Amino acid sequence: MPRLPLKLVVYLCYQTAVLAVFAFVLYQLRSFDGVIVVEKGRGERRAVQPVQNENSSFAFLNKALPAELLHFDNPKAVFTVLDRQKAYQTTELPFILSLKESRILEEGSFKNELTVEASNERSTYRVEAGDTLNTPEGMLSVGGIEPWSGLVKTAHGTPMAVLTLNDSDAASYAPLFLSPETDLRPEPGLLLRLYLVSNEAEARAAVPKEPPPAPHFRWAVHEDTRSHWFDTVTPGTGLTTGNGTEYTLLAAEDTEEGREPRIHIEKRSGDRRDLIVVDANSFSPDGDLEFQYFNDTSLVLLYAWHDGAVWAATWVNGEKLGEAQVFEGGTIALAPGDSPPRFLKLEQMLLTALPLQASPQGPQALVLNTSSGTVRLRQGSNTTLGTTRFFFHRIEEAPKLQYTLRASFGKRREAQEFSVEPGSHARVDSWLIIHDQPKSGGAAIAALGVRRIVFSLRDYLTAFILYVAMTVILILRFGVLRKKPPAFDTIARDAIPSQEPTDGGDGDTVT
């Protein structure tokens, strides 16, 4: 077996190293792994990739620029996914990619996460209704996820408080929105009022010694979207509506044994005359008349001068129960002797607030059942129980979509249509279009991965043939495959003729 000369081995190693360096440089120059954003019915040819290493020796070949300085075909759609200020490297594809159609394979959902933070330790749990958690404050159970209603702080809002009225075992949540200088009666016999003051001293001084008088009744005529209220039951009171119907109060009957008060009203419409009787806290049969009668046995006055707290004074049956400052989450006793006890809970107090009613599409609340009661934690907010802070987050998981795309090449060739599902890809020329981006614009806007195929099969075959050819040339150059020439002593011995000894005739041997 022929031995390879050392010099040939060195040349082969050098040749391999040169080809490897050339391949590495070519890969760095041609590689691209980024994203393209396309909108339904619109085309885009510019793809971008985040800067992987700004100190790379090849960074100067593809200068990174902020996204807002790049010339996208459809920048409005692109900036729903990309950060305008972030720097990207960019390239133009040899085709225009557009989104033809999107189909929902699986609806999106929400992931509910509760973060528990105590003693510099932080743990995050994925929670659903019925789960139980062991926390530094003891065992907590998740009552569910429900639509949240309450106050949102805004610069152009109005002062408002949110309270709940429940006994200690109540599981329902019915927020009461209370505005200043208005009467709120959440149940018969209970009146709530809110006042604005400058400071705590003014709040203390504003509390009356006796409960302020409140109207015991009122009646109304409802006309389309308007309501006309009357705080008197003097006979002859009334009005004529826009359509000419005349309403006149004839009489009011006071409370009798076994019967609530009621009013008698005459209704005239043209030549027709009707007498209508409306009982307390009810409507007329046609809904145009309403009579409200109040018997306020409990009165709660709230005074506010900053967010998060009120000064509360309570009367029951004309007797003052007490007054104190109540913070959000605190309670106001209504009837301490009742079993179970009745109380008001201050959920929120904001001086500039916008009320938000519960909606399935709106913010959600995590219901936590604790040893001290029920806590409702709005998504994106936090609360403290004891020495532990709880954060509630909802992370929206995008629906799984199938995209039908079109790659247009102009007059060079026919357009190519294809579909990609989550985790799949399609090849267009020397590019892969990949459905793998975690952040997408949804059904109308698709964010797709774009990766250049740096070396094709033809490139690999060309490199292999070139390497083999160069290797053969080197081998022939060093004559490894030629027959090795004989040694010099062998050549000399073969060149001198061999002389055999002969007999000289006299018995001597001649050589």
DRENVEX-229547 format. One line per field, with one value per residue (C-alpha): x, y, z; chain; residue in three letters; residue number from 0. Coordinates in Angstrom, 3 decimals. Each point is the difference from the previous one (the first is absolute). Layout:
x = X_...
y = Y_...
z = Z_...
unit = A_...
code = ALA_...
pos = NUM_...
This chain:
x = 0.000_1.557_0.801_-1.180_2.875_-0.077_-0.029_-3.135_-1.744_0.833_-1.367_-3.224_-0.530_0.669_-2.469_-2.690_0.564_-0.264_-3.284_-1.384_0.879_-1.494_-3.208_-0.188_0.451_-2.574_-2.450_0.421_-0.537_-3.076_-1.742_-3.251_-2.491_-2.657_-3.667_-2.341_-3.391_-2.733_-3.571_-2.979_-0.259_3.309_3.521_3.352_3.511_2.152_0.982_1.917_2.019_1.108_3.666_1.622_3.479_0.861_3.703_0.107_2.645_-2.772_-2.400_1.179_-1.239_-3.649_-0.389_-2.812_-2.501_-3.079_-3.133_-1.590_2.845_-0.453_-2.049_-2.780_-2.690_-2.690_1.445_-3.381_-0.354_3.681_-0.052_-2.865_2.568_3.442_1.385_0.558_3.068_1.738_2.881_-0.220_2.087_-1.984_-0.122_-2.310_-1.454_0.115_-3.810_-2.987_-1.776_-3.689_-2.660_-2.974_-1.992_0.157_-1.938_-0.437_1.075_-0.438_-1.443_2.310_-0.259_1.274_2.595_-0.718_3.088_0.221_3.351_0.649_2.799_1.157_3.362_1.838_-1.334_-2.169_-2.088_-2.409_-2.891_-2.372_-3.445_-3.511_-3.276_0.166_3.780_1.487_3.306_2.205_1.321_1.756_-3.471_-1.436_-2.088_-1.826_-2.629_-0.811_-3.699_0.146_0.720_-2.819_-0.576_1.252_-1.873_1.334_1.805_2.828_2.142_0.038_0.987_-3.446_-2.051_-2.371_0.097_-1.594_-0.022_-0.765_-1.491_-1.454_-2.801_0.237_-0.239_3.091_-0.971_-1.051_1.672_-1.561_1.566_-2.267_1.986_-1.747_1.214_-0.428_0.482_0.093_-3.242_-2.167_-2.210_0.661_-2.421_1.338_-2.795_-3.140_0.818_3.680_1.176_3.599_1.494_3.477_1.432_3.304_2.096_3.499_1.512_-0.736_-0.693_-2.675_-1.492_-0.282_-1.582_-2.476_-1.589_-3.389_-1.105_-3.354_-0.649_-0.898_-3.538_-0.546_-2.985_-2.328_-1.630_0.052_-1.816_0.907_-1.365_2.260_0.000_2.133_3.570_-0.918_-1.393_-1.884_0.248_-2.221_0.984_-3.481_-3.371_-2.048_-3.208_0.043_3.708_0.750_1.070_-0.830_2.393_1.221_-2.716_-2.758_-0.742_-0.866_0.802_-1.475_0.429_-3.423_0.793_2.496_-0.931_2.260_1.048_-2.782_-0.104_1.263_0.303_2.767_-0.674_-1.310_-0.864_-2.930_0.801_-2.251_1.217_-1.615_0.777_-2.356_-3.565_1.081_0.322_1.550_0.417_3.194_0.986_3.735_1.140_3.183_3.244_-1.697_-0.987_-3.303_-1.076_1.319_3.279_-0.520_-0.535_2.154_-0.515_2.885_-0.574_2.853_0.090_3.671_0.842_3.773_2.053_3.701_1.813_3.425_2.499_2.976_3.044_2.527_0.130_-0.326_-1.896_-3.125_-1.250_-3.206_-2.851_-2.916_-3.494_-2.561_-3.554_1.152_2.812_3.621_2.089_3.317_2.443_3.500_2.401_-0.453_2.602_-0.549_-0.751_-1.391_-3.592_-2.765_-2.340_-3.712_-1.678_2.554_-2.618_-1.243_1.090_1.660_1.276_-0.766_2.660_1.119_3.443_1.925_1.425_1.352_0.109_1.394_-0.241_0.393_-1.677_-1.827_-2.492_0.414_-2.835_0.582_0.365_1.243_2.289_1.247_2.463_-0.370_0.393_1.506_-2.188_2.103_-1.614_2.168_-0.358_-0.950_-2.522_-0.319_2.470_-0.587_3.213_-0.291_2.333_3.136_-0.380_1.325_-1.083_1.661_-1.199_2.022_3.625_-0.613_-0.672_-2.102_0.106_-2.592_0.846_-1.892_2.092_-1.885_0.999_-0.510_-2.290_1.634_-0.321_0.704_1.272_-0.391_2.759_1.002_3.533_0.036_3.025_-1.300_0.617_2.830_-2.268_-3.441_-0.991_0.280_-2.821_0.400_-1.375_1.813_-1.289_1.574_3.393_0.115_1.888_0.008_2.881_0.016_3.181_2.868_-2.180_-2.028_-3.261_-0.606_-3.128_1.836_-0.285_-1.363_-1.324_-2.463_-2.451_-2.843_-2.159_0.479_3.750_2.510_3.491_2.061_3.536_2.287_3.201_2.388_1.273_3.693_1.242_-2.160_0.554_1.669_2.412_0.898_0.578_2.123_2.136_0.402_1.055_2.429_1.530_0.416_1.546_2.493_0.894_0.634_2.189_2.070_0.365_1.115_2.328_1.797_-0.063_-1.529_-1.763_3.136_2.190_2.928_3.406_2.502_2.831_3.456_1.844_-2.614_0.521_3.836_-0.147_-2.329_2.252_3.273_-0.095_0.470_3.352_-0.061_3.440_1.542_2.604_3.380_1.006_2.939_-2.126_-0.106_-3.214_-0.202_-2.342
y = 0.000_3.347_2.473_3.622_2.457_2.429_2.912_-1.345_-0.355_3.612_1.177_-1.985_1.537_3.456_-0.591_-1.163_3.008_2.437_-1.532_0.026_3.676_0.847_-1.846_1.757_3.451_-0.746_-1.223_3.187_2.128_-1.825_-1.222_1.718_-1.106_2.626_0.887_1.461_1.573_-0.235_1.282_-1.598_1.312_1.902_-0.946_0.291_-0.837_1.381_-2.354_0.940_-1.779_1.211_0.840_-3.122_1.384_3.637_-0.732_-2.679_0.380_-0.239_2.519_2.778_-1.963_0.321_3.185_-0.034_2.880_0.877_-1.524_3.401_0.879_-3.105_0.176_-2.543_-0.489_-0.011_1.706_0.334_-3.776_-0.559_2.303_-1.921_-2.740_1.639_2.636_3.269_0.922_-3.372_-0.471_-2.714_-1.326_-0.222_-1.679_0.019_-3.307_-0.886_-0.191_1.847_-1.931_0.647_-1.528_-1.373_-1.702_-1.042_-2.813_-0.585_-3.499_0.481_2.919_1.986_-0.106_1.790_-1.224_1.199_0.513_0.894_1.210_-0.296_2.131_-0.260_0.301_0.736_-3.244_0.055_-2.878_-0.026_-2.453_-0.701_0.036_-1.105_-0.183_-2.558_0.108_0.260_1.678_-0.273_3.517_1.724_1.282_-3.517_-2.013_1.967_-1.335_1.430_0.734_0.741_2.580_2.491_3.334_2.922_3.217_3.004_3.292_0.861_3.007_2.644_3.658_1.097_-2.161_0.898_-0.855_-3.349_-2.843_-3.678_-1.995_-3.463_-0.986_-3.554_-2.163_-1.937_-3.099_1.702_-1.318_2.372_3.283_2.963_3.255_3.224_3.152_3.083_3.573_3.200_1.759_-2.912_-2.373_-3.706_-2.551_-3.508_-1.584_1.164_1.974_0.744_3.395_0.775_3.442_1.200_3.471_1.626_1.853_1.493_-1.983_-2.259_2.883_1.343_-3.483_-0.333_3.437_-0.710_-3.005_1.195_-0.716_-1.194_-1.973_2.416_-0.212_-1.842_-0.103_-2.863_-0.205_1.203_-0.820_0.297_0.165_-1.861_1.435_-1.854_0.476_2.733_-0.290_2.821_-0.378_1.665_0.136_1.010_-1.720_3.198_-0.582_1.782_-0.613_-1.286_0.812_-0.330_-2.105_0.737_-2.114_1.927_-2.548_1.700_-1.540_1.430_-1.252_-0.290_-1.461_-1.911_-2.632_-0.477_-3.288_-2.071_-3.317_-2.643_2.433_2.226_3.583_0.643_2.897_0.736_1.669_1.192_-0.573_1.983_-0.737_1.746_-0.790_-3.021_0.246_-2.771_-0.271_-1.851_-1.276_-0.557_-1.893_0.862_-1.028_-1.162_1.124_0.534_-2.793_1.917_0.914_3.757_0.729_-0.916_0.547_-0.360_-0.063_-0.157_-0.884_0.601_-1.686_-0.145_2.968_-0.027_3.251_-0.192_2.868_-0.199_2.246_-2.385_-3.311_-3.267_1.027_1.713_1.287_-1.925_0.841_-2.413_0.393_-2.766_0.906_3.536_-1.072_0.582_-3.184_1.781_1.517_-0.957_0.088_-2.982_-1.037_-2.068_-3.557_1.191_-0.495_2.131_-1.807_0.581_-2.085_-1.439_-2.013_-1.858_-3.567_-0.333_3.588_2.404_2.361_2.237_-0.581_2.838_-1.480_3.181_3.746_2.250_3.764_-0.223_-3.206_-1.545_-2.779_-3.248_-2.516_-3.739_-1.415_-3.351_1.937_2.336_-0.493_-3.147_-0.578_-2.918_-1.025_-1.191_-1.537_0.720_-0.599_3.669_0.177_0.204_2.064_1.015_0.849_1.831_-1.125_2.085_1.087_-1.188_-0.204_-0.714_-2.571_0.073_0.147_-1.595_1.807_-1.595_0.941_-1.190_-0.126_-1.312_-0.954_-0.323_-3.007_0.717_-2.279_-2.591_1.188_-1.452_2.588_-0.255_2.069_1.078_0.673_2.191_0.168_2.524_-0.997_-2.380_-2.927_-0.935_0.795_-2.733_-0.607_-2.075_-0.445_-0.181_-1.166_0.640_-1.707_-0.691_1.683_0.324_0.559_2.800_-0.018_0.118_1.233_-1.720_1.631_-1.262_0.266_0.244_3.575_0.324_3.510_0.339_2.613_-2.510_-1.087_3.180_0.404_-2.864_0.096_-2.782_-1.221_0.396_-2.011_-0.094_-3.404_0.904_-3.148_-1.976_-3.604_1.281_2.042_-3.051_-2.132_2.724_0.347_-3.773_-0.388_2.924_-1.442_-3.457_1.481_2.057_-3.024_-2.145_2.734_0.135_-3.765_-0.093_2.907_-1.908_-3.262_-2.074_-2.231_-0.613_-3.105_0.710_-0.150_-2.725_0.854_0.958_-3.156_-2.138_1.913_-0.373_-3.684_-0.610_2.020_-2.071_-3.442_-2.997_-2.032_-3.750_-1.711_-2.188_-2.728_1.141_-3.539_-0.472_-0.343_3.752_1.792_3.186_2.736
z = 0.000_-1.016_2.758_-0.323_0.059_2.910_-2.403_-1.681_3.355_0.826_-3.354_0.497_3.461_-1.408_-2.818_2.455_2.254_-2.914_-1.154_3.568_0.487_-3.380_0.901_3.398_-1.523_-2.682_2.648_2.033_-3.082_-1.256_3.172_1.027_2.655_0.629_-0.337_-2.591_0.749_-2.636_0.037_-1.681_-3.543_0.186_-1.069_1.753_-1.168_2.839_2.818_3.142_2.648_3.440_0.419_1.445_0.673_-0.671_0.543_-2.672_-2.706_-2.601_1.592_-2.327_-3.023_1.121_1.999_2.568_-0.033_2.088_-1.486_-0.611_-2.409_-2.152_-3.183_0.449_-2.619_2.722_3.118_1.742_0.244_0.791_3.027_1.589_0.606_-0.053_2.346_-1.875_2.047_-0.049_-2.445_-2.655_-2.846_-3.202_-3.385_-3.008_-1.105_-3.707_0.058_1.501_2.758_0.689_2.258_-1.919_2.730_3.642_1.626_3.731_0.964_3.746_1.942_2.257_3.772_3.077_2.458_3.537_2.144_3.683_1.301_3.736_1.455_3.617_1.793_-3.269_-1.466_-3.096_-1.370_-2.936_-0.338_-2.841_1.601_-0.899_1.915_2.803_0.467_3.483_0.814_3.058_0.643_2.920_0.982_0.105_-2.430_-2.690_-2.367_-3.419_-0.212_-3.716_-2.672_-0.573_-1.769_2.056_0.626_1.836_-0.429_-2.361_0.884_-2.717_-0.126_-1.210_2.359_2.837_3.729_0.675_2.513_-0.513_2.867_0.443_2.327_1.300_3.028_1.049_-1.983_-3.224_-3.139_-2.540_-0.991_-0.761_-0.073_0.972_-1.774_2.180_-1.264_2.085_0.932_-1.150_1.934_-0.459_1.422_-0.674_2.037_1.811_3.115_-0.829_-1.269_-1.092_-0.709_-1.009_0.639_-1.045_2.592_0.111_2.877_2.936_2.358_-2.349_-0.273_3.781_0.269_-2.817_1.713_1.353_3.539_-1.267_-3.211_-2.811_-1.321_-3.245_-2.359_0.800_-3.419_-3.600_-3.200_-3.686_-3.508_-2.447_-3.524_-2.539_1.287_2.524_3.517_1.772_3.799_2.628_3.681_1.144_0.169_-0.022_-2.004_-3.348_-0.642_-3.492_-3.549_-3.682_-2.072_-3.487_-1.637_1.807_2.721_3.310_3.399_3.225_3.580_1.640_3.420_2.123_2.565_3.016_1.570_1.501_1.789_-2.449_-2.924_-1.391_-1.148_-3.491_-2.302_-2.341_-3.331_-2.799_-3.555_-2.849_-3.639_-2.395_1.057_2.031_3.785_2.159_3.773_0.945_3.447_0.594_3.087_1.898_-1.674_-3.199_-3.515_-1.766_-2.394_-3.035_1.785_-0.468_3.716_2.995_3.731_2.452_3.753_2.495_3.664_0.787_3.285_-0.729_-1.197_-0.970_-0.802_-1.649_-0.222_-2.388_-0.470_-1.617_-1.833_1.856_3.143_1.402_3.320_0.774_2.389_0.541_1.487_0.621_1.020_0.750_2.324_-0.925_-0.038_-0.392_-2.455_-1.135_-2.927_-2.310_-2.567_-3.146_1.090_3.336_1.168_1.514_2.414_-0.655_2.685_2.444_1.840_-3.073_-0.655_-2.370_0.235_-2.820_-1.285_-2.823_-1.513_-1.629_-3.196_-1.616_0.485_-2.740_-0.436_-3.800_-1.102_-2.911_0.854_-1.897_-0.025_-0.131_-3.505_-1.343_-2.357_2.750_2.853_2.063_3.726_1.891_2.942_2.945_3.068_3.037_3.713_0.439_-2.849_-3.766_-2.019_-3.601_-1.784_-3.317_-2.760_-0.101_3.628_3.335_3.620_3.327_2.513_3.182_-1.105_-3.402_-3.265_-2.722_-3.708_-2.529_-3.712_-3.017_-3.020_-3.258_-2.047_-3.680_-2.019_-2.207_-3.588_-3.404_-2.486_-3.759_-1.619_-3.492_-1.225_-3.123_-2.307_-2.518_-3.635_0.834_0.837_1.254_3.556_2.618_2.488_3.149_3.534_3.323_3.370_3.424_0.082_-3.748_-2.840_-3.770_-2.413_-2.554_-2.094_2.472_2.865_2.720_1.144_3.546_2.164_3.337_1.286_3.566_-0.689_-2.848_-1.153_-0.102_-2.912_-2.050_0.537_-0.013_1.491_-1.572_0.370_-3.023_-0.350_-2.939_-1.123_-0.155_-1.738_-2.392_-1.075_-3.164_2.121_2.068_-3.139_-1.600_3.117_0.273_-3.651_0.312_3.159_-1.566_-3.158_1.981_2.095_-3.098_-1.503_3.165_0.106_-3.639_0.640_2.691_-2.001_2.727_-2.525_-2.204_0.526_2.280_-1.937_1.114_2.357_-1.422_1.218_-1.730_-3.243_0.203_0.735_-2.892_-2.361_0.631_-1.738_2.219_-0.633_0.716_0.832_-2.851_-0.140_-1.564_-1.068_2.383_2.957_0.872_0.322_-1.988_1.130
unit = A_A_A_A_A_A_A_A_A_A_A_A_A_A_A_A_A_A_A_A_A_A_A_A_A_A_A_A_A_A_A_A_A_A_A_A_A_A_A_A_A_A_A_A_A_A_A_A_A_A_A_A_A_A_A_A_A_A_A_A_A_A_A_A_A_A_A_A_A_A_A_A_A_A_A_A_A_A_A_A_A_A_A_A_A_A_A_A_A_A_A_A_A_A_A_A_A_A_A_A_A_A_A_A_A_A_A_A_A_A_A_A_A_A_A_A_A_A_A_A_A_A_A_A_A_A_A_A_A_A_A_A_A_A_A_A_A_A_A_A_A_A_A_A_A_A_A_A_A_A_A_A_A_A_A_A_A_A_A_A_A_A_A_A_A_A_A_A_A_A_A_A_A_A_A_A_A_A_A_A_A_A_A_A_A_A_A_A_A_A_A_A_A_A_A_A_A_A_A_A_A_A_A_A_A_A_A_A_A_A_A_A_A_A_A_A_A_A_A_A_A_A_A_A_A_A_A_A_A_A_A_A_A_A_A_A_A_A_A_A_A_A_A_A_A_A_A_A_A_A_A_A_A_A_A_A_A_A_A_A_A_A_A_A_A_A_A_A_A_A_A_A_A_A_A_A_A_A_A_A_A_A_A_A_A_A_A_A_A_A_A_A_A_A_A_A_A_A_A_A_A_A_A_A_A_A_A_A_A_A_A_A_A_A_A_A_A_A_A_A_A_A_A_A_A_A_A_A_A_A_A_A_A_A_A_A_A_A_A_A_A_A_A_A_A_A_A_A_A_A_A_A_A_A_A_A_A_A_A_A_A_A_A_A_A_A_A_A_A_A_A_A_A_A_A_A_A_A_A_A_A_A_A_A_A_A_A_A_A_A_A_A_A_A_A_A_A_A_A_A_A_A_A_A_A_A_A_A_A_A_A_A_A_A_A_A_A_A_A_A_A_A_A_A_A_A_A_A_A_A_A_A_A_A_A_A_A_A_A_A_A_A_A_A_A_A_A_A_A_A_A_A_A_A_A_A_A_A_A_A_A_A_A_A_A_A_A_A_A_A_A_A_A_A_A_A_A_A_A_A_A_A_A_A_A_A_A_A_A_A_A_A_A_A_A_A_A_A_A_A_A_A_A_A_A_A_A_A_A_A_A
code = MET_PRO_ARG_LEU_PRO_LEU_LYS_LEU_VAL_VAL_TYR_LEU_CYS_TYR_GLN_THR_ALA_VAL_LEU_ALA_VAL_PHE_ALA_PHE_VAL_LEU_TYR_GLN_LEU_ARG_SER_PHE_ASP_GLY_VAL_ILE_VAL_VAL_GLU_LYS_GLY_ARG_GLY_GLU_ARG_ARG_ALA_VAL_GLN_PRO_VAL_GLN_ASN_GLU_ASN_SER_SER_PHE_ALA_PHE_LEU_ASN_LYS_ALA_LEU_PRO_ALA_GLU_LEU_LEU_HIS_PHE_ASP_ASN_PRO_LYS_ALA_VAL_PHE_THR_VAL_LEU_ASP_ARG_GLN_LYS_ALA_TYR_GLN_THR_THR_GLU_LEU_PRO_PHE_ILE_LEU_SER_LEU_LYS_GLU_SER_ARG_ILE_LEU_GLU_GLU_GLY_SER_PHE_LYS_ASN_GLU_LEU_THR_VAL_GLU_ALA_SER_ASN_GLU_ARG_SER_THR_TYR_ARG_VAL_GLU_ALA_GLY_ASP_THR_LEU_ASN_THR_PRO_GLU_GLY_MET_LEU_SER_VAL_GLY_GLY_ILE_GLU_PRO_TRP_SER_GLY_LEU_VAL_LYS_THR_ALA_HIS_GLY_THR_PRO_MET_ALA_VAL_LEU_THR_LEU_ASN_ASP_SER_ASP_ALA_ALA_SER_TYR_ALA_PRO_LEU_PHE_LEU_SER_PRO_GLU_THR_ASP_LEU_ARG_PRO_GLU_PRO_GLY_LEU_LEU_LEU_ARG_LEU_TYR_LEU_VAL_SER_ASN_GLU_ALA_GLU_ALA_ARG_ALA_ALA_VAL_PRO_LYS_GLU_PRO_PRO_PRO_ALA_PRO_HIS_PHE_ARG_TRP_ALA_VAL_HIS_GLU_ASP_THR_ARG_SER_HIS_TRP_PHE_ASP_THR_VAL_THR_PRO_GLY_THR_GLY_LEU_THR_THR_GLY_ASN_GLY_THR_GLU_TYR_THR_LEU_LEU_ALA_ALA_GLU_ASP_THR_GLU_GLU_GLY_ARG_GLU_PRO_ARG_ILE_HIS_ILE_GLU_LYS_ARG_SER_GLY_ASP_ARG_ARG_ASP_LEU_ILE_VAL_VAL_ASP_ALA_ASN_SER_PHE_SER_PRO_ASP_GLY_ASP_LEU_GLU_PHE_GLN_TYR_PHE_ASN_ASP_THR_SER_LEU_VAL_LEU_LEU_TYR_ALA_TRP_HIS_ASP_GLY_ALA_VAL_TRP_ALA_ALA_THR_TRP_VAL_ASN_GLY_GLU_LYS_LEU_GLY_GLU_ALA_GLN_VAL_PHE_GLU_GLY_GLY_THR_ILE_ALA_LEU_ALA_PRO_GLY_ASP_SER_PRO_PRO_ARG_PHE_LEU_LYS_LEU_GLU_GLN_MET_LEU_LEU_THR_ALA_LEU_PRO_LEU_GLN_ALA_SER_PRO_GLN_GLY_PRO_GLN_ALA_LEU_VAL_LEU_ASN_THR_SER_SER_GLY_THR_VAL_ARG_LEU_ARG_GLN_GLY_SER_ASN_THR_THR_LEU_GLY_THR_THR_ARG_PHE_PHE_PHE_HIS_ARG_ILE_GLU_GLU_ALA_PRO_LYS_LEU_GLN_TYR_THR_LEU_ARG_ALA_SER_PHE_GLY_LYS_ARG_ARG_GLU_ALA_GLN_GLU_PHE_SER_VAL_GLU_PRO_GLY_SER_HIS_ALA_ARG_VAL_ASP_SER_TRP_LEU_ILE_ILE_HIS_ASP_GLN_PRO_LYS_SER_GLY_GLY_ALA_ALA_ILE_ALA_ALA_LEU_GLY_VAL_ARG_ARG_ILE_VAL_PHE_SER_LEU_ARG_ASP_TYR_LEU_THR_ALA_PHE_ILE_LEU_TYR_VAL_ALA_MET_THR_VAL_ILE_LEU_ILE_LEU_ARG_PHE_GLY_VAL_LEU_ARG_LYS_LYS_PRO_PRO_ALA_PHE_ASP_THR_ILE_ALA_ARG_ASP_ALA_ILE_PRO_SER_GLN_GLU_PRO_THR_ASP_GLY_GLY_ASP_GLY_ASP_THR_VAL_THR
pos = 0_1_2_3_4_5_6_7_8_9_10_11_12_13_14_15_16_17_18_19_20_21_22_23_24_25_26_27_28_29_30_31_32_33_34_35_36_37_38_39_40_41_42_43_44_45_46_47_48_49_50_51_52_53_54_55_56_57_58_59_60_61_62_63_64_65_66_67_68_69_70_71_72_73_74_75_76_77_78_79_80_81_82_83_84_85_86_87_88_89_90_91_92_93_94_95_96_97_98_99_100_101_102_103_104_105_106_107_108_109_110_111_112_113_114_115_116_117_118_119_120_121_122_123_124_125_126_127_128_129_130_131_132_133_134_135_136_137_138_139_140_141_142_143_144_145_146_147_148_149_150_151_152_153_154_155_156_157_158_159_160_161_162_163_164_165_166_167_168_169_170_171_172_173_174_175_176_177_178_179_180_181_182_183_184_185_186_187_188_189_190_191_192_193_194_195_196_197_198_199_200_201_202_203_204_205_206_207_208_209_210_211_212_213_214_215_216_217_218_219_220_221_222_223_224_225_226_227_228_229_230_231_232_233_234_235_236_237_238_239_240_241_242_243_244_245_246_247_248_249_250_251_252_253_254_255_256_257_258_259_260_261_262_263_264_265_266_267_268_269_270_271_272_273_274_275_276_277_278_279_280_281_282_283_284_285_286_287_288_289_290_291_292_293_294_295_296_297_298_299_300_301_302_303_304_305_306_307_308_309_310_311_312_313_314_315_316_317_318_319_320_321_322_323_324_325_326_327_328_329_330_331_332_333_334_335_336_337_338_339_340_341_342_343_344_345_346_347_348_349_350_351_352_353_354_355_356_357_358_359_360_361_362_363_364_365_366_367_368_369_370_371_372_373_374_375_376_377_378_379_380_381_382_383_384_385_386_387_388_389_390_391_392_393_394_395_396_397_398_399_400_401_402_403_404_405_406_407_408_409_410_411_412_413_414_415_416_417_418_419_420_421_422_423_424_425_426_427_428_429_430_431_432_433_434_435_436_437_438_439_440_441_442_443_444_445_446_447_448_449_450_451_452_453_454_455_456_457_458_459_460_461_462_463_464_465_466_467_468_469_470_471_472_473_474_475_476_477_478_479_480_481_482_483_484_485_486_487_488_489_490_491_492_493_494_495_496_497_498_499_500_501_502_503_504_505_506_507_508_509_510
